[in-house]
């Protein structure tokens, strides 16, 4: 499984980030511009996952996103886990939207 740190992801021009946290987690805080597909609904929402470029998978701390990354790779997607999740993203000083908007 491929992984990338939030800081290294910043070097990529317009990365496609898939946030697999549940609705309440996403509403509390999220990265602006991400596609929200909760892990619990992933299989019925694969059409929301772009298959024409690399997708970067984000969760709270990296565990769920690692499982989703593995699954997506098995389905033929080019998927990369964002290590440390939104926790590491925020701790790296990267922007986070707090609250649902």
C-alpha positions, -999 to 999 in steps of 0.1 A, spaced: 0 0 0 13 35 -9 13 62 17 20 99 18 22 124 46 0 155 46 30 177 42 42 158 11 7 158 -4 9 196 -5 35 194 -32 9 178 -55 -11 201 -77 -48 197 -69 -48 162 -53 -81 143 -53 -88 136 -17 -114 112 -6 -125 116 31 -139 83 44 -149 94 78 -185 93 89 -209 123 85 -206 136 120 -168 135 119 -167 153 85 -192 179 98 -170 186 128 -138 193 107 -127 185 72 -103 195 45 -119 219 20 -124 205 -15 -124 168 -4 -150 143 -17 -168 129 13 -176 92 9 -181 75 43 -164 42 46 -197 27 56 -212 36 22 -181 31 1 -192 1 -19 -225 17 -30 -207 50 -38 -177 38 -59 -191 60 -87 -180 90 -67 -144 79 -67 -125 91 -97 -108 63 -116 -89 84 -141 -62 97 -116 -46 90 -83 -69 94 -52 -56 102 -18 -76 86 11 -81 104 44 -97 94 77 -92 105 113 -58 89 120 -50 67 91 -65 33 100 -97 33 81 -81 51 51 -55 23 50 -83 -3 47 -101 17 21 -69 23 2 -63 -15 1 -98 -21 -11 -96 5 -38 -63 -9 -50 -80 -43 -53 -107 -27 -74 -81 -13 -98 -79 23 -84 -46 41 -80 -51 49 -43 -27 63 -17 -33 65 21 -27 98 38 -8 87 68 -19 101 102 -53 113 87 -68 146 94 -52 146 128 -17 147 112 -30 172 86 -41 196 113 -9 191 134 11 199 103 -5 234 102 -25 227 71 -59 243 67 -90 226 81 -126 238 79 -143 235 113 -180 230 113 -203 220 84 -208 246 58 
